[in-house]
Amino acid sequence: MSEAKFNKAVEIIQSLPKDGPVKPTQDDQLYFYKYFKQATVGDVNTPRPGMLDFTGKFKWDAWKSVEGTLREECWTKYVEKLIEILKRADDEESKKYLAEVESV
């Protein structure tokens, strides 16, 4: 998997309208988050958020769960998950995004 394909996938994820036809679940969003952070930052480099920061703890724990994963593997997992979600949506917009990812 190439970094260019990963970057295109990130661009698509970040541009998805909240009320659009392609709706990643919360689990999907955490999946994207952990592999994005691992690919772009590396292993967790911050302390775990405090007790009352539930969202922060979920995100930190997700990222921590992929510690040691190589950057290239993160790229692959991120792109494959996006492709899976786009195929599941199976509408014109998702087909357009799919063609964009696959053309890189």
N, C-alpha and C positions, 0 to 999 in steps of 0.2 A: 504494500500500500504506500502511496506517495504522500508526502507532506502537502502537495498541492491539492490532492483529492480531499485530504483531511480539512484543509483550510476552506475549501468549497463547501464541505458538509457543515462546518462551523458557521459559515456565512448564511447558509440556508436555514439552519436551526435558529439563528439569531434574528432572522427576518420573518419567521412564521408569524402571521397575525394571530392574536390570542383567540379570536372568534372564527378563525379559518377552518377549513375542512381537515387539515392535518393537525391532530391534537396529541402530542406526546403525553402519556400519563405521568403522574408524579414519579413513579418508579423509573420511567424512561428518562425523565428530566434529571434524576439523581445519577442514572447511568451515564448520561452525557456529561454531567458535571464532573464526576470522578475521573473519567478518562480524559476529559479536556484538561483538568488540573494536572493529572499525572503526566500528560504529554507535554504540557507547556511549562510546568513548574518543576516536576519531578516529585520525589517523595514529600509527604507532608512536612512543612517547615514552620508550622505555627502550633501553639498550644491548643488543646481541645477547648472549645467555648464553654462558658459557664452553664450552670444548671438550668437557668431560665431561658437560655437561647436555644430553643428546641430545633429551629430550622438550621442554625449554625452547627449544632451537634450532629444532626442527620447528614449534613453535607460533609463535615469533617470526617465522620465515621465512614462514609462512603468512599471518600478519597483515601483514607487510611487503609481501607480494605483492598486497594490495588497497589499498595506500596511495593516497590521493586519491579513493577511491570515496565518493560522496555517501551520507549517512545513509539517505535514502529508498531508494536502490538496494540498500543492505545489508539493509534490512528486507525488501524484495521477495525477494531471493535467499535469505535465511534461511527465510522462510515457504514459498517455492516448494519448497525442498529438503525441508522437513518434510512437506509435502503429498505429494511424490513418494515418500518413505520410507513414509508411512502407507498410501498406495495400494498400494505394493509388498507390504506386510505383509498387507493385505486380511483382517483378522480383526475380531472384534467390538470389541475394545479400540481398535484403530487407527481403526475407523469412528466410534467415540465421540469420539476426539481430533479427527478430521477435521471432524466436525460442530461441535465447539467452536471450532476455528479459523475455519471458514467462517461461523459465526454472529456473529463480531465485526465 
